[in-house]
Amino acid sequence: MMEMFRHLAPSYDRINRFISLGGDLRWRQRAADEAMKSRPALLLDLATGTGKMAQAVQRKGGKVVAVDLSPSMLDIAATEAGKGTALLLGHVLKLPFQDDSFDALTIAFALRDFPGLAGPFREGYRVLRPGGKLVCVELSQPQRWAALFHHLYMNRAVPAIGRWLGGRARDYMFLQHSVASFPTAPELARVLESVGFRQVRFRRLAAGAVAIHYGCKSYG
Ligand SMILES: C[S@@+](CC[C@H](N)C(=O)[O-])C[C@H]1O[C@@H](n2cnc3c(N)ncnc32)[C@H](O)[C@@H]1O
């Protein structure tokens, strides 16, 4: 995984922009707008990568702590991070924060790289304060009418675009496989509930190819 992101880091943003037909920035901004609605004083962005989600939050005036496992990705994040963002090397299963430290938690396009789903969400839940909000934007399973186009696009176009823009096709085949085996939006919602999140809901975007999930840490 580390090796993959070391390779991907320099071309990651450029390739994402092409593959998502420019949608990735818009989807993150939408998630950031949601996360900032409750005016959190301090927000944690998990698996921040090159920091695009943290930047979207900062544009709304938020203060962000952004964590990632890959030094190569964080190096790129550091070139664009504003004063309101602190970047930190860390593992999603062992966050270096006390319980109830953050008012909001964002995760963007990273779940498929995590070691399982429940563990990272449980750890995120631990560091969120009661009443704090989770906003998670992730690739998902498209709705049935769009499935064939989605399959062809992910299998054929995405690896070719990745290679053309300087990535390695096999990293983008990994993307396709991980999307195909990923839980549907309702299944992911059940994972969130299973670790304790309440008021869980989701919104599908791009014919279901992307989903934003929301949840709150309970006071109980
Ligand atoms: C596909 S990138 C997404 C980055 C970013 N959130 C975005 O919106 O573009 C996934 C990121 O997850 C990070 N990651 C993978 N496993 C991790 C872990 N166990 N702990 C922390 N970060 C991890 C990778 O280093 C990588 O930067």
The ligand as an SDF file (V2000), in Angstrom:
LIG
                    3D

 27 29  0  0  0  0  0  0  0  0999 V2000
   -7.0150    7.2090   -2.4240 C   0  0  0  0  0  0  0  0  0  0  0  0
   -6.1150    8.1660   -1.2680 S   0  0  0  0  0  0  0  0  0  0  0  0
   -7.3140    9.3610   -0.7590 C   0  0  0  0  0  0  0  0  0  0  0  0
   -6.7040   10.6010   -0.2600 C   0  0  0  0  0  0  0  0  0  0  0  0
   -7.6040   11.7770    0.0210 C   0  0  0  0  0  0  0  0  0  0  0  0
   -8.4450   11.5910    1.1820 N   0  0  0  0  0  0  0  0  0  0  0  0
   -8.4220   12.2480   -1.1550 C   0  0  0  0  0  0  0  0  0  0  0  0
   -9.5630   12.6690   -0.9690 O   0  0  0  0  0  0  0  0  0  0  0  0
   -7.9110   12.2330   -2.2760 O   0  0  0  0  0  0  0  0  0  0  0  0
   -6.0740    7.1070    0.1380 C   0  0  0  0  0  0  0  0  0  0  0  0
   -5.1280    7.5700    1.2290 C   0  0  0  0  0  0  0  0  0  0  0  0
   -5.2980    6.7120    2.3620 O   0  0  0  0  0  0  0  0  0  0  0  0
   -4.0430    6.5900    2.9950 C   0  0  0  0  0  0  0  0  0  0  0  0
   -4.0720    5.4080    3.8590 N   0  0  0  0  0  0  0  0  0  0  0  0
   -4.1830    4.1160    3.4720 C   0  0  0  0  0  0  0  0  0  0  0  0
   -4.1700    3.3120    4.5470 N   0  0  0  0  0  0  0  0  0  0  0  0
   -4.0580    4.1090    5.6290 C   0  0  0  0  0  0  0  0  0  0  0  0
   -3.9860    3.8610    7.0310 C   0  0  0  0  0  0  0  0  0  0  0  0
   -4.0250    2.6220    7.5080 N   0  0  0  0  0  0  0  0  0  0  0  0
   -3.8690    4.9120    7.8720 N   0  0  0  0  0  0  0  0  0  0  0  0
   -3.8260    6.1870    7.3820 C   0  0  0  0  0  0  0  0  0  0  0  0
   -3.8820    6.4840    6.0690 N   0  0  0  0  0  0  0  0  0  0  0  0
   -3.9870    5.4490    5.2010 C   0  0  0  0  0  0  0  0  0  0  0  0
   -3.0680    6.4840    1.8350 C   0  0  0  0  0  0  0  0  0  0  0  0
   -1.7490    6.7720    2.2370 O   0  0  0  0  0  0  0  0  0  0  0  0
   -3.6490    7.5020    0.8630 C   0  0  0  0  0  0  0  0  0  0  0  0
   -3.0660    8.7620    0.9980 O   0  0  0  0  0  0  0  0  0  0  0  0
  1  2  1  0
  2  3  1  0
  2 10  1  0
  3  4  1  0
  4  5  1  0
  5  6  1  0
  5  7  1  0
  7  8  2  0
  7  9  1  0
 10 11  1  0
 11 12  1  0
 11 26  1  0
 12 13  1  0
 13 14  1  0
 13 24  1  0
 14 15  1  0
 14 23  1  0
 15 16  2  0
 16 17  1  0
 17 18  1  0
 17 23  2  0
 18 19  1  0
 18 20  2  0
 20 21  1  0
 21 22  2  0
 22 23  1  0
 24 25  1  0
 24 26  1  0
 26 27  1  0
M  CHG  2   2   1   9  -1
M  END
$$$$
